[in-house]
Amino acid sequence: MSAVSSFNTQDVRLWNNPQTQTSKTINFPQTYVATPRLAWGINMLDMKCGTNLRVRTYNDQVDRQKYTAHADTWADTTLYSAGIHTLVLKPANLDILTGQFSTEEDHPWNQPKPQTSRRINFERPFVTPPKVVVFLKQFDTGSGSSTRLKTYTSDIDAKGFTIHIDTWADTTLYSATAG
């Protein structure tokens, strides 16, 4: 069976002690026979307004017993706290595929676009169209306006789907990653 884990920067530091890099090693509920796959997304953010809002979440040092979850920022962004939910997929679980898409695969960060989409082909086709879930993992937005972000899918069939990472109105989206 797959497992779910959570990480919040407040697990390792107080919200009023912001840092550009925060991480925590998380133990799996069991030792796996091979390294499991991870699917994750942001579930909570508390950031200071008045600057670009930037956050990057990722997992590394994944082995059969544990992984390290990260919530980082850069430049003048203040990240008070962030939360991540992670789905831990057993190595033998072939019913669920994982991956990610970055707007920087379409255009450089310094040439922002309000909408970015890409057709994603599954590494192997399904018999029927599967359910597809996407989460934001990283973003960099401009200051001076409200932050508006949306990631979603369309055109789902047995061979793939189209992923979208969009903003609207006066929000500037420099980059974002979803998976």
Salt bridges, closest charged atoms under 4 A:
ASP11 OD2 - LYS24 NZ 3.92
ASP60 OD1 - HIS70 NE2 2.82
ASP63 OD2 - LYS66 NZ 2.67
ASP76 OD1 - ARG54 NH1 2.82
GLU105 OE1 - ARG118 NH1 3.59
ASP106 OD2 - LYS113 NZ 3.31
GLU123 OE2 - ARG124 NH1 3.33
ASP140 OD1 - ARG54 NE 3.54
ASP157 OD2 - ARG119 NH2 2.94
ASP170 OD1 - ARG148 NH1 2.81
